[in-house]
Amino acid sequence: MLIRMLIAAGCLLSAVVAAEVRAQVRAPAPTAPKASHDVADMRIPDSKLARDAADLVRRAEGEFLYEHSVRVYYWAALAGKRKGLSVDPELLYVAAMFHDYGLTARYGTSHSRFEVDGADAARDFLRKHGASEAESQNIWLAIALHTTNGISPHLFPVATLLAEGANMDLVGAGYDGFTAAERSAVEAAHPHPPGFAEDFMQAVYDGMKHRPEATQGTGLADIMAYKDPTFVRRDFSSLMLKSPWANGK
């Protein structure tokens, strides 16, 4: 009797082990977590918010502006690290992703400043992803003001760094503040393509030629004048001299 019980128990144990082995064979292999790419010791946030932002912007902007936006993030993040500024990397990344979003074809009939269109899109995106109203509004301000020199440095860190990152990538502002190793690392991972300046100015022109008035008062007006010989910059002194007040009306 005892022998039969031991044999039965052994058979049951064998069946259980066999079932576990079969289950392990059928079960899909665990997916390795997606690794974020490190550039100069900085990392793009690997979160749903960041991935969704990158996917949306990349599809709308194409590779050229998307890659520019990625570099802007790295320059901004590196500058923040150097200055000891505390920023939420996800929010900084979203700001960098959307800062030129207003140049995309979906705004082909807009007469707002392109910065405002991009800021609106970023704020809507953040709201839909559960960001707080304060966070969403701060990113709106950072993007809306990133081409208005002299303002962003006096705001909160994300706004300061976004403007600094964009200016670094476009005109090399603050170039010597980055180490040669940092510059080389960013360029190796996301290089400026040949003819970047001409191509970027063309992208700006294509996104603004139907609303040239929206470039007045920023460096974008210089691009419009470069691309279009008929473009006339607004002369604020002339506006004052010809105003109803000056003419006694």
BELFEN-V547758 format. One line per field, one symbol per residue. ss: DSSP state (H for helix, E for strand, C for the rest). psi: psi as a letter, one per 30 degrees, with the letter a starting at -180 (. if undefined). A space follows every 50 residues. Layout:
ss = ???
psi = ???
//
This chain:
ss = CHHHHHHHHHHHHHHHHHHHHHHHHHCCCCCCCCCCCEECCEECCCCHHH HHHHHHHHHHHCHHHHHHHHHHHHHHHHHHHHHCCCCCHHHHHHHHHHCC HHHCHHHCCCCCCHHHHHHHHHHHHHHHCCCCHHHHHHHHHHHHCCCCCC CHHHCCHHHHHHHHHHHHHHHCCCHHHCCHHHHHHHHHHCCCCCCHHHHH HHHHHHHHCCCHHHHCCCCHHHHHHHHCCCCCCCCHHHHHHCCCCCCCC
psi = eeeeeeeeeeeeeeeeeeeeeeeeefkkkkkkkkkkkkjhglkkkileee eeeeeeeeeefleeeeeeeeeeeeeeeeeeeefgkjljeeeeeeeeeffg ffflffgfgkglkfeeeeeeeeeeeeefgglleeeeeeeeeeefgfgjkf eefgaleeeeeeeeeeeefeggkgeffkleeeeeeeeeeikklkgeeeee eeeeeeffffhffffkglffeeeeeefjffkkkkjeeeeefgleeegg.
//
